[in-house]
Amino acid sequence: MQLTPEELVAEFHDAVMELYFARKRIAHLEAENEMLRIRSAEAGPNSAEQTEAAADTAP
């Protein structure tokens, strides 16, 4: 299968848009993760142990 130049450009554009939104989502998840780490640290060491134990049992 051979693509026309217009189809190649459209495919490239789609890939760039997917990458853009994936990076946005990653940035959002990293910020949320940092917020949760801070919240966990503020709650104290016992809460962190419970969080780790819950994460270990999660599927």
Secondary structure, 3 states (H helix, E strand, C coil): CCCCHHHHHHHHHHHHHHHHHHHHHHHHHHHHHHHHHHHHHHHCHHHHHHHHHHHHHCC
